[in-house]
Amino acid sequence: MKISKKDSRFKRKVRIRKKINGSQDRPRLVVFRSNRHIYAQIVNDETSRTLVAFSSQNLEGESRLNLETSKNVGKMIAEKAMNQNIDTVVFDRNGYYYHGRVKALADGAREMGLKF
C-alpha cells in the first residue's frame, strides 16, 4: 500500500509536535501552506490560545502566491507579534519541508526582528 503525500506530512507533523511546544515566554509560530494561500499564527499551547494570526488573504493588492508574498506574510506576522511584545517564538513548520514558501515566511519574520 502506497503512503500518500498527505499521510507523510502528517507523520512528519506528529514527530515535530512531540518535540516542540509553545509557552507564554516562547509561543509557537505555526505555518500552514495551501495551494492558494499561506497562513501563519502564533499560538500559546499552555492556554490553547491564538495570540496573532495573519495570512496572504489579508494582503491587499497581491493576488499571486509566491516567495515574495510569503515573505511579506512573515514580515506582517512579526510586526503584529512585536506590537504584542512577543519577540521570541518556536518555529513549527507543520510537517512541511523547510524550503520555498515556508523558508521565505521564516526569513521575512526574522528580518523584522522575530527570534527563533
C-alpha positions in Angstrom: 0.0 0.0 0.0 1.4 3.4 -1.1 1.5 6.2 1.5 0.1 9.4 0.2 1.8 12.8 0.4 -0.8 13.9 3.0 -0.1 10.9 5.2 3.7 11.5 5.0 3.2 15.2 6.0 1.0 14.1 8.9 3.7 11.7 10.2 6.3 14.5 10.0 3.9 16.9 11.7 3.4 14.5 14.6 7.1 13.9 15.0 7.7 17.6 15.1 4.9 18.4 17.6 6.3 15.8 20.1 9.4 17.9 20.4 8.2 21.5 20.3 5.6 23.3 22.5 4.6 26.9 22.7 4.6 28.6 26.1 3.8 32.1 27.4 7.5 33.0 27.1 8.1 31.4 23.7 4.8 30.8 21.8 4.8 28.6 18.7 4.8 30.2 15.2 2.7 27.7 13.0 2.7 27.8 9.2 0.0 26.3 7.0 0.5 26.2 3.3 -2.3 25.7 0.8 -2.3 25.9 -3.0 -3.7 29.4 -3.0 -2.6 30.9 0.3 -0.1 30.7 3.2 -1.2 31.2 6.8 0.8 31.9 9.9 -0.3 32.1 13.5 1.4 32.4 16.9 -0.1 30.1 19.5 0.3 29.7 23.3 -0.1 26.0 23.8 -0.4 26.3 27.6 -3.7 28.2 27.3 -4.6 26.9 23.8 -5.0 30.5 22.5 -4.1 32.0 19.2 -2.2 35.3 20.0 -1.6 36.6 16.5 -2.7 35.4 13.0 -2.1 36.6 9.5 -2.4 35.1 6.0 -1.8 36.0 2.4 -5.6 36.6 2.2 -5.1 39.7 4.3 -2.5 41.3 2.0 -4.0 43.9 -0.3 -3.1 44.1 -3.9 -1.1 40.8 -4.0 -3.0 38.1 -5.9 -0.3 35.6 -6.7 1.2 33.3 -4.1 4.9 33.2 -4.5 8.1 33.7 -2.4 7.6 37.4 -2.2 4.1 37.1 -0.9 5.2 34.5 1.7 8.0 36.8 2.8 5.5 39.7 3.3 3.2 37.4 5.4 6.3 36.6 7.6 7.0 40.3 8.0 3.4 41.2 8.9 3.1 38.3 11.4 6.4 39.5 13.0 5.2 43.1 13.1 1.9 42.1 14.8 3.8 39.9 17.3 6.2 42.8 18.1 3.2 45.0 18.8 2.0 42.4 21.4 5.6 42.3 23.0 6.3 38.8 21.5 9.9 38.8 20.3 10.9 35.1 20.6 9.0 32.2 19.2 9.4 28.5 18.4 9.0 27.8 14.7 6.6 25.0 13.7 6.9 24.1 10.0 3.8 21.9 10.5 5.3 18.9 8.6 6.3 20.9 5.5 9.8 20.8 4.3 11.9 23.9 5.2 12.3 25.4 1.8 10.4 27.5 -0.7 7.4 29.4 0.7 7.9 28.1 4.2 11.5 29.3 4.3 10.6 32.7 2.8 8.0 33.2 5.5 10.6 32.4 8.2 13.1 34.7 6.6 10.6 37.5 6.4 9.8 37.1 10.1 13.5 37.1 11.1 14.1 40.3 9.0 11.5 42.1 11.2 13.3 41.0 14.4 11.4 37.9 15.5 13.9 35.5 17.1 13.7 31.7 16.6 
